Amino acid sequence: MRAFVFPGQGAQSIGMGRELAEVYPSAREVFERVDEALGEKLSDLIWDGDIDTLTLTRNAQPALMAASMAAFRALEAEGITIRDANFVAGHSLGEYSALCAAGSLTLEDAARLLRLRGQAMQEAVPVGQGAMAAILGLDFATVDRIAREVAGEEVVQAANDNDPGQVVISGHKGAVERAAAAMKEAGAKRALMLPVSAPFHSVLMQPAAAVMAEALAGVDIQPPAVPLVANVRAEAVTEPGAIRRLLVEQVTGTVRWRESVANMAQAGVAEFWEIGAGKALSGMIKRIARDAAVRNVGVPADVAALKG
């Protein structure tokens, strides 16, 4: 069994998807359609722009989806389709890429939703008030417990359960700093403040969740061609109403990536294909499902190695 998985924020790089667009007309069309949907040449920023501008949440989210879908269309051009997967999943914004690949969302709707999601998440908390930190070397239960103990009247919570040794916390800046220090004392190998501009996947994102609830209510969501393993539930869903609700919950909820991958492996998935920019998910997957094979699909050579 196989799963197609799609990366989230942090994987962006200048030039991503350009080679695919040069080789595969269907990949180039992805970028053209995203540009048209957003009413701007996002592709110029992706291929020739400034990395700091690309990294802005409002740009990174639709850009990463475009790069993932370009890679997916290249696979399709070589005869590999969504039916060659048993599950799809995506890390945070990657869930939108997964749903687009599985036919639940149109490319245009995914691009517009992610632009709105990025803006709403950025605007939910004033810059400087929120923070995130990666905690290395402690398990999720320990991180979650310590976060609750030190929060006080502020917010700090486990935001991303990435793999057995990496959990990301999110919340008010002071509370995140207190929690990071406490986790170091509790035995964490490292506690790294992340260069992000907002406390994603925390209850502080509730204003953004409200924006996305309204936006998603007006978007057509089809049943996916293969089940989506949803971030906040770490289990397969196919019903459009449930998908809609979980996309809203995802804004403030924990990304349960470790459990998602483990559950897919337990269901029989022996091969994971990371489709899009970077290799961050591949590293996580290797630490979660050690016996699984991991493939990357980001450039034409990757596609050529997988076809047939």
Backbone hydrogen bonds, N-H to C=O, Kabsch-Sander energy under -0.5 kcal/mol:
donor,donor_aa,acceptor,acceptor_aa,energy
3,A,271,E,-2.3
4,F,87,F,-2.1
5,V,3,A,-0.5
5,V,273,W,-3.0
6,F,89,A,-1.6
11,A,8,G,-1.4
15,G,46,I,-3.5
16,M,13,S,-1.7
18,R,15,G,-2.0
21,A,17,G,-2.2
22,E,18,R,-1.8
23,V,19,E,-1.5
24,Y,20,L,-3.2
27,A,24,Y,-0.8
28,R,24,Y,-2.0
29,E,25,P,-2.3
30,V,26,S,-1.0
31,F,27,A,-1.2
32,E,28,R,-2.0
33,R,29,E,-2.7
34,V,30,V,-2.3
35,D,31,F,-2.5
36,E,32,E,-2.1
37,A,33,R,-2.5
38,L,34,V,-2.1
39,G,35,D,-1.2
40,E,35,D,-1.7
42,L,40,E,-1.7
44,D,41,K,-0.8
45,L,41,K,-1.1
46,I,42,L,-2.5
47,W,43,S,-2.4
48,D,44,D,-2.5
49,G,45,L,-1.5
54,L,50,D,-2.4
55,T,51,I,-2.1
56,L,52,D,-0.6
56,L,53,T,-0.8
59,N,56,L,-1.8
60,A,56,L,-3.1
61,Q,57,T,-1.9
63,A,59,N,-2.0
64,L,60,A,-2.7
65,M,61,Q,-1.6
66,A,62,P,-2.3
67,A,63,A,-2.3
68,S,64,L,-2.3
69,M,65,M,-2.7
70,A,66,A,-2.3
71,A,67,A,-1.8
72,F,68,S,-2.3
73,R,69,M,-2.6
74,A,70,A,-1.8
75,L,71,A,-1.9
76,E,72,F,-2.2
77,A,73,R,-2.1
78,E,74,A,-0.9
78,E,75,L,-1.0
79,G,76,E,-2.0
80,I,75,L,-2.5
81,T,79,G,-0.6
84,D,81,T,-2.1
85,A,82,I,-1.7
86,N,2,R,-3.5
87,F,2,R,-1.1
88,V,227,P,-2.2
89,A,4,F,-1.7
91,H,6,F,-2.4
92,S,90,G,-0.8
94,G,91,H,-2.3
95,E,92,S,-2.3
96,Y,93,L,-1.7
97,S,93,L,-0.9
98,A,94,G,-2.6
99,L,95,E,-2.1
100,C,96,Y,-2.2
101,A,97,S,-2.7
102,A,98,A,-1.9
103,G,100,C,-1.3
104,S,99,L,-2.6
105,L,99,L,-1.1
110,A,106,T,-2.5
111,A,107,L,-2.3
112,R,108,E,-2.4
113,L,109,D,-2.8
114,L,110,A,-2.2
115,R,111,A,-2.0
116,L,112,R,-2.3
117,R,113,L,-2.9
118,G,114,L,-2.6
119,Q,115,R,-2.2
120,A,116,L,-3.0
121,M,117,R,-2.5
122,Q,118,G,-2.0
123,E,119,Q,-2.1
124,A,120,A,-1.0
129,Q,126,P,-2.1
130,G,126,P,-0.6
131,A,171,G,-2.3
133,A,169,I,-2.0
134,A,192,L,-2.9
135,I,133,A,-0.5
135,I,167,V,-3.4
136,L,134,A,-0.6
136,L,190,R,-2.7
137,G,165,G,-2.5
143,V,139,D,-2.2
144,D,140,F,-3.1
145,R,141,A,-2.1
146,I,142,T,-2.5
147,A,143,V,-2.5
148,R,144,D,-1.9
149,E,145,R,-2.0
150,V,146,I,-2.0
151,A,147,A,-1.1
154,E,151,A,-2.0
157,Q,170,S,-2.5
159,A,157,Q,-0.6
159,A,168,V,-3.2
160,N,168,V,-1.6
161,D,255,V,-2.7
162,N,160,N,-1.1
162,N,166,Q,-1.3
163,D,166,Q,-1.5
166,Q,163,D,-1.6
167,V,135,I,-2.2
168,V,160,N,-2.6
169,I,133,A,-3.0
170,S,157,Q,-2.4
171,G,131,A,-1.9
172,H,155,V,-2.4
173,K,129,Q,-2.7
176,V,172,H,-2.7
177,E,173,K,-2.4
178,R,174,G,-2.2
179,A,175,A,-2.6
180,A,176,V,-2.7
181,A,177,E,-2.0
182,A,178,R,-2.4
183,M,179,A,-2.4
184,K,180,A,-1.8
185,E,181,A,-1.9
186,A,182,A,-1.4
187,G,184,K,-1.4
188,A,183,M,-2.7
189,K,136,L,-2.1
190,R,136,L,-1.4
192,L,134,A,-2.7
193,M,191,A,-0.6
194,L,132,M,-2.8
196,V,194,L,-2.1
200,F,198,A,-1.7
201,H,251,V,-1.0
202,S,199,P,-0.6
205,M,202,S,-2.2
206,Q,203,V,-1.6
208,A,205,M,-0.7
209,A,205,M,-2.1
210,A,206,Q,-2.2
211,V,207,P,-1.7
212,M,208,A,-2.5
213,A,209,A,-2.3
214,E,210,A,-1.8
215,A,211,V,-2.2
216,L,212,M,-3.0
217,A,213,A,-1.4
218,G,214,E,-0.6
218,G,215,A,-1.1
219,V,216,L,-1.5
222,Q,104,S,-2.0
225,A,102,A,-2.6
228,L,237,V,-2.3
229,V,88,V,-2.7
230,A,228,L,-0.9
230,A,235,E,-2.0
233,R,230,A,-0.6
234,A,230,A,-2.9
237,V,228,L,-2.7
242,A,239,E,-0.5
243,I,239,E,-2.4
244,R,240,P,-2.4
245,R,241,G,-2.1
246,L,242,A,-2.6
247,L,243,I,-2.1
248,V,244,R,-1.3
249,E,245,R,-2.5
250,Q,246,L,-2.1
251,V,247,L,-0.5
251,V,248,V,-1.2
252,T,248,V,-0.5
252,T,249,E,-0.9
253,G,249,E,-2.0
255,V,159,A,-3.1
256,R,231,N,-1.7
256,R,254,T,-1.0
257,W,255,V,-1.6
258,R,161,D,-2.9
260,S,256,R,-2.1
261,V,257,W,-2.7
262,A,258,R,-2.4
263,N,259,E,-2.7
264,M,260,S,-2.0
265,A,261,V,-2.7
266,Q,262,A,-2.4
267,A,263,N,-1.6
268,G,265,A,-1.3
269,V,264,M,-2.5
270,A,1,M,-2.2
271,E,1,M,-1.2
272,F,293,A,-2.7
273,W,3,A,-2.7
274,E,272,F,-0.6
274,E,295,R,-3.2
275,I,5,V,-2.9
275,I,273,W,-0.7
276,G,274,E,-0.7
276,G,297,V,-2.7
283,G,279,K,-1.6
284,M,280,A,-1.7
285,I,281,L,-3.1
286,K,282,S,-2.2
287,R,283,G,-1.1
287,R,284,M,-0.7
288,I,284,M,-1.0
288,I,285,I,-0.7
289,A,285,I,-3.1
290,R,288,I,-0.7
292,A,289,A,-1.8
293,A,270,A,-3.0
295,R,272,F,-2.7
297,V,274,E,-2.7
302,D,299,V,-1.1
303,V,299,V,-1.5
304,A,300,P,-2.7
305,A,301,A,-1.8
306,L,302,D,-0.8
306,L,303,V,-0.9
307,K,303,V,-1.6
